[in-house]
Amino acid sequence: MSKYWEVKYTKGAKQDWDALDTSQRHQVFKAIRKVSKSPLSKAEGGYGEPLGNKYGYNLTGCLKIKLRKLGIRVVYRVIRENEIMKIIVIAARADEEVYEIATDRLKAE
């Protein structure tokens, strides 16, 4: 069985998690669990979609998981040396709004 990377949440991401209903939490948990096996970008054989500079927000080094049916996006950063997948935002919002929230949270770290 493959090793899972450790998953950590920012304070804001924990609040996002708490705001989800039970059904959404279940689906988001499954997605994060799956991606935590290989959270690197798809170009590196992982599951993540790299973000870069989106809508004028610099999210270089961040990746996303998109749960299309739920309309939820999860933005995270990979800390390679410790094999940590750090969740920055979990939101059922439009891409641009999610990226703005992620940028604000990264600045606050």
N, C-alpha and C positions, 0 to 999 in steps of 0.2 A: 504494500500500500504506500502511496506517495505521502511524503511529509507535507503537512500544512504549514504555511507561514503564520506567524502570530498576527492576530488582528487586534488593532488598537483603535479607539475612537477619540476624536477631539471632543471637547465639552459640548460644542454645538451639534456634533453628529449624534451624541448621546441624547440630546434634547430632540433632535429630529426623529430618532428611533422611538422615543417615548410618545411622540405625536402620531405614530402610525397605529392603525387598528391591528387587531390580532391576525387577520388574514394577510395584511400587507407585511407585517413583521415576519410571518412564516415564509413568504415568498422572497423577501429581501435577505433573510437569513440563509435560505438555500442558495441564493445567487452569490452572496459573499463567501459562503463556505466553499462553493465550487471554485470560485476564482482564487481563493486563498491557497489552493493547490499549486497554482501557477499564475501569480498576479502580474507578471511581466506583460509587456505589450505583445500583441499578436505577431509582430515582426520578430520577436524573440521566442516565439513558441508558446506564449501565454494567452490569457483570455482578455486582457485589458485593451481598451482603445485609447491611444495617446491623445491628449488634448492640445498641447502647444498654446498658440495664441488664438483664442476664439472670441469673436464679437468684441475685440479690443481688450479682452482680459487675458493677462499672461499667466497661463496655467502649465507652463513648461515643466515637465517632470511629473505631471499628474495624469491619471488615467481615469476612465469611467466605465461603469457597468450600466447598461440601459435595460430596464425591465419594461419593454414596450407595452405589454398588455395593461400594466398598472400605471404607466406614464411616470415611472419613478426613475431617477438617475442617482447613481452613487458615484461620487468623486473621491478618489483616493490617491495616495502617494506611496511609493515603494521605498523602503529603507533597506537597501540590499545587504549591507554589512551585518545587520542583525536579523535579516529575513522577517521584516515587519511590514505589514500592509496597514497603513494608517488611513482610516476613513475620515474624510473631511466634511462631507455633506451627504445627506440622504434626503431627497426632496421630490415631491410630485409637482414639479413646476416645469415651465418651458426652459429649454437649454440655456438661453441667455440669463435668466434669473438664477439658475443653479450655478452658473459660472461666476456671476457677480457675488453670490454668497460665498462660494469657495475662495475667491480672490480676497474678500474681506477677512475670512477666517485665517487664511494663510498669512496675511499681513499682521494679524493679531498674535500669531505664535511667537 
